[in-house]
């Protein structure tokens, strides 16, 4: 089994409930155990004029192959009403593979470590709650260095959701 970190985000249709439902679905995936969940955070959208996002990170232990997991995540998104109308547009649910064990993956459908992870406080801070302090991404970058370069700005840690 490999430790995999999944980023969760929603800014439509009761985002906290969307994330709870997604976490339940993640726990039901075959050959997979939901090993941990960060706190929920709110953050501003990357595009102006959208509702704030609710974000979290989940840790999975799984034997699924990367593209099989990606297909399963997209099925969960679709089950929860995800419509892909515009890049970075509002969404009921977004599930992203952030890290997949010690693998670097460069497929047309999947890039791991997740691209721009270093710029996403709403990913790094929840990830840091679950990952070992000495975590290094497969490309060699240390999580602690990424955190130091990405301030906790625009984030609000929600009370236990």
KAMO-V806230 format. One record per pair of residues at least 4 apart in sequence whose ideal C-beta (glycine too) atoms are under 7 Angstrom apart, sorted by the first residue. I is the first residue (numbers start at 0). J is the second residue. D is the distance in Angstrom with one decimal. If there is no record, write none. Layout:
i=(I I)
j=(J J)
d=(D D)
This chain:
i=(0 0 0 1 1 1 2 2 2 3 3 3 3 3 3 3 4 4 4 4 4 4 4 5 5 5 5 5 5 5 5 6 6 6 6 6 6 7 7 7 7 7 7 7 8 8 8 9 9 9 9 9 9 9 9 9 10 10 10 10 10 10 10 10 11 11 11 12 12 12 13 14 14 14 15 15 15 15 16 17 17 17 17 18 18 18 18 19 20 20 21 21 21 21 21 22 22 22 22 23 24 25 25 25 26 28 30 30 30 31 31 31 32 32 33 33 34 34 34 35 35 36 36 37 37 37 37 37 38 38 38 38 39 39 39 39 40 40 40 40 40 40 40 40 40 41 41 41 41 41 42 42 42 42 42 42 43 43 44 44 44 45 46 49 50 52 54 54 55 56 56 56 56 56 58 61 63 63 63 64 65 65 65 65 66 66 66 66 67 68 68 69 69 69 69 70 71 72 72 73 74 75 75 76 76 76 76 77 79 79 80 81 81 81 84 95 96 96 96 97 97 97 97 97 98 98 98 99 99 101 102 102 103 103 103 104 104 104 105 110 112 112 112 112 115 116 116 117 117 117 118 119 120 120 120 120 120 120 120 121 122 123 123 123 123 124 124 126 126 127 127 130 130 132 134 135 135 135 136 140 140 142 143 144 145)
j=(60 61 62 61 99 100 58 60 100 59 61 68 96 98 99 100 56 58 97 98 126 129 130 25 56 57 59 94 95 96 97 54 56 95 97 113 122 18 21 54 55 56 57 94 52 54 93 14 17 18 52 53 90 91 92 93 14 44 49 50 51 52 89 90 89 90 91 17 80 91 17 18 52 53 19 39 53 160 20 21 79 91 92 22 39 53 55 23 24 79 25 75 79 92 94 26 33 36 57 27 75 33 57 59 33 71 61 62 63 59 61 63 59 60 57 59 58 59 60 58 129 55 57 55 56 125 128 129 125 128 156 157 53 55 157 160 54 55 121 124 125 154 155 156 157 51 52 53 155 157 51 52 54 121 153 154 51 153 49 51 52 87 87 89 89 121 121 125 125 97 122 125 126 129 129 68 67 68 71 68 69 99 104 109 70 106 108 109 71 72 96 73 96 108 109 74 75 76 94 77 78 79 94 81 92 93 94 81 91 92 91 90 91 92 88 113 109 111 113 112 113 116 122 126 111 112 136 104 111 137 111 137 111 137 138 109 110 111 110 114 116 136 137 138 119 122 123 145 148 149 149 123 124 149 150 151 152 153 154 154 126 127 145 146 149 151 154 130 142 142 146 134 142 143 142 139 140 141 140 144 145 146 147 148 149)
d=(4.4 6.2 5.5 6.3 6.4 3.5 6.2 5.9 6.0 4.6 5.6 6.9 6.5 6.7 5.1 6.8 5.7 5.8 4.4 4.5 5.9 6.8 6.9 6.8 6.7 4.6 6.2 5.8 6.8 6.2 6.6 7.0 5.7 4.2 5.0 6.9 5.1 5.1 5.6 6.5 4.8 7.0 6.3 6.0 5.1 4.8 4.3 3.8 3.9 5.8 6.7 5.5 6.6 5.9 5.2 6.9 5.7 6.4 6.0 4.5 6.3 4.5 5.3 6.7 5.2 6.2 4.8 6.2 6.6 4.9 6.2 6.5 6.9 3.7 6.5 6.4 5.6 5.2 6.2 6.3 6.0 5.6 5.1 6.3 6.4 5.9 5.6 6.6 6.5 6.2 6.3 5.8 6.6 5.6 6.4 6.5 6.7 5.9 6.1 6.8 4.6 5.3 5.7 6.4 4.0 5.5 5.9 4.1 5.5 5.4 4.0 6.1 6.9 4.7 6.3 6.2 4.4 6.2 5.0 4.1 4.8 6.2 5.2 5.0 4.5 3.5 4.2 5.6 6.6 6.4 5.4 6.6 5.6 5.0 4.4 4.3 4.9 6.9 5.8 6.8 6.0 5.2 6.5 5.5 6.4 5.0 6.8 5.7 4.5 6.2 6.5 5.1 5.9 4.1 5.6 5.3 6.0 5.0 3.6 6.8 6.0 5.1 5.4 5.1 6.6 6.7 4.3 6.4 5.4 6.9 6.8 3.9 4.8 6.0 4.7 6.3 4.6 4.3 6.9 7.0 6.4 5.5 5.5 5.9 6.4 6.9 6.7 6.4 6.5 6.3 6.5 6.4 6.3 6.3 5.4 6.4 6.7 6.5 4.1 6.3 6.3 6.5 6.1 3.8 4.9 6.9 5.7 5.6 5.2 4.5 4.4 5.7 5.5 5.3 5.4 5.5 6.5 5.7 6.6 6.7 4.6 6.2 6.3 6.5 6.5 5.7 6.4 6.2 4.8 5.2 6.2 5.6 6.6 4.3 6.0 5.4 6.6 4.0 6.0 5.1 5.4 4.6 6.1 6.1 6.1 5.7 7.0 4.9 6.8 6.4 6.6 6.2 5.8 5.1 6.9 6.0 6.5 6.9 5.5 6.1 5.9 6.2 5.6 5.5 5.4 6.0 6.3 5.5 6.9 6.2 5.9 4.2 5.9 6.8 4.3 6.0 6.7 5.3 4.7 6.3 6.0 6.3 6.5 6.5 6.0)
